[in-house]
Amino acid sequence: MAPGNCVCRRPPGGGVLPMVVSLKMDEAPMLRRQQAQSERPAPSPAEVVPASKASDDDVTLDMCSLTDQYSPREKIAGIADPVAISIAGWRALCPPRWSVAGILISTMWVSPTAAQFAKERIVDVIFLLLIAVQWLLVGGFPLRPHRGLWGDPATHITACTVAAGALSLVPNIESFCTLPMLYAFTAWFWWLSLLIRSGARSGLNWIAARRLIIRSG
């Protein structure tokens, strides 16, 4: 290929990794306090107040049916990396059993312990690795390689993620980060439609080639 026709691409998805790392750094003091509280000795049996007997009128709440308020950076990570966050179950209160968090943690509605914190860190690391793998595949195999940098939906998703991440760091206007992420959400449907079209075209070309081989043979 001639140098003038070369389209240089940088791996997309770069705005999510530092944003997730910064989120963990902001939460580190709170997590250390919770871990210190979880390591305190358990109260003696004499200090434990017996629970009252449940009556027929008591209402049982399904904690998994409640709606949790996610931070802007958590919402950005979920929209920018839907495949990675679905597999990892990152920050889900009741993650699916087949996800990484579902296998290791099962549910976030438990008392924090040292083992719980260790498992959450494992989920965080796996989520970051899945982000890297997802964007290496998406960026390494562009669906529209001859349309230029902005002809690929992955570029639009990356640009919106970086813009939303910058807005989420500014006080009082962090809620506006949802605007670029709405566009990123639609760009994922654009990418999915291109993937389906590319797969269908490859399948039809393979069938046509097989028929040609059979006829010529």
N, C-alpha and C positions, 0 to 999 in steps of 0.2 A: 504494500500500500504506500502511496506517495506521502511524504511528510505533510503536504498541504491538506490531505484528506483525512488525516488522523484526528479523531475526536478524543480528547483527553478527559477522563472521568475520575472523579474522586469517590471513594466509597461513601454511600449515603448512610444516614442513621447516626452520624457523629454527634448530633445534639442531644441524644438520649443518654448515652453512657455517662458523660460528666454530670448531667442533671440528676441521675439516680445516685451517683456517688455523692454529690453535694447534699442530696436529701438525707442520705445515711449519716453524713457528717453533722448535719443540723440536729438529727435525732440522737446522736451519740450520748450527750449528757443525760437526756431523759432515760435512755436505755440503761445507762450505768446506774442511775438511781433505782430503777425498777429491779435491776439485777441484784443490787445490794440489799434491797428490801426482801427479795425472794430468798436470799441466803441467810436471813435471820432465823434463829431456832424457832421451831413450832411451839405454840403454847401448850402448857401442861393440861392434862385432862380436867383438872379442877377449875381451870380458867375458861374452859370451853362452855359456852352457854348452850344448853340443849335446844334444838329447833322445835318449834311448836308443831303439833300434829296437823297435817294438811286436812282441810275440810272439803266437803263436796263442792263448795262454792268457789274454791280457788281456781284461778285461770292459769293455764300453762302456756307460756309464750314460746314460740319457735324463734330462736335468736337468728336463725339463718334467713328468716323472712323479713327481718328488719332492714332498713336502708341505712347504710353508713355514709358519712360525709367524708369524701376523699379530698385530699389537698390538690391544688392545681397541678403540681408536678406529678402526682400519682395519676391524674386524669390524662396528662400529656403522654406519659409512658404507656398507658393503656391503649390510647388511640394510635400512637406512632408505632407501637410494636404489638399488634393484636395476636400474632402467632406465638411470639415468645411469652407473652403474659398469660396466654391460654394454657400453654404447656406447663409453665412454672407455677401458675396459680398465685402469683405474687400479690401480696396485700389483700387477698380475698379472705373475707371473714369465715366463710364456709366453702373452701375450695373443692372442686370435684375430686372424687376419690382417685381418678386416674392421673391427676396432675401431680407435679413434684411436691407441692405443698400439701396436697391431700394425702399423699403417701407418708410424708414425714411428720406433718403437724396435725392433720385431720381437721382441726378447727382452731380459730384464734380466740374463741370464747373460753379460755382456760386461764388459770392463775399463772403469772409469769414465773418461770423457774430458769435455772442455769441451763438445763437441757433444752428448754423451749427456745431460749435465746440462741443457743448453738445451732439448732435446726433452722431458725429464721435466717441466720447468717449463711447457712448452706443454700437455702432457697434464693437469697440475694445473689450469691455467686453464680448459681446455675442460671438465674434470670439474666445476668449480665453476659454470660457465655452464650445464651440463646439469642440475645440481641445481636451479638457479634456474628454468629453463624447466620442468622436471618438476613442481615444486611450484606454479608459477603455473598450469599446466594442471589439476593435481589440485585445488588450492584454489580456482581460479577457476570451475570447473565441478563443483560438488558433486553427487554422485549421489543424495543424500537431502536436498535443500534445506529441506524442511519438517519435519524431525525434530529440529531444534535442533543445537547445537554438538556435543554428544557422540553424536548419532545418525549422524555421519559417520566412517567408519574413518580418514580422514586425520587427524582430531583425536587419535585414540588413538595413531596412529603417531608423531605429533609429540610427544605427552606422554611416550611410552616412550623416544623418542630423547633428549629433554632429560634424563630421569631417568638413562638409561644413560650419557650424556655426563658428567653430574655424578659418577656412581659411578666412571667411568674415571679421574677426576682425583684420587681419594682413594687413597693408597697402602694396600696390604694387602687392600683390599676391591674392587679394580678388576675382579676376575674375576666379581663379582656383577652386572656390567653385562649379562651375557648373559641374565639372568632377564627384565628388561623387553623386551629385544630379541626374545626368543622370542614374547612376546605381539605385538610389532610385526610379526613374520614372519607370524603367523596373521591379523593385521589386513589385511595385504596380500592374502591369499586372500579375505578378506571383501570388500575393495574390488574385486577381480577378479570375484567372483561378482555383485556389484551392477552392474559394468560390462557383463557378459554379459547379465544380465537386462534392463538398460536398453536395450542394443542390440537384443535380441530383441523387446522390446516396441515400440520405435520402428519396427523392420522390419515387424512385424505391423500396426501402425497405418497405415503407408504403403501396405501391400498392400490393407488394407481401404478406405482412401481412394481408391486407384486403381480398385478394383472398383466403388465407389459412383459414381465419375465416369463409368466405362464404361457402367454400367447407366442412369444418368440421361441420358447422351448418346445 
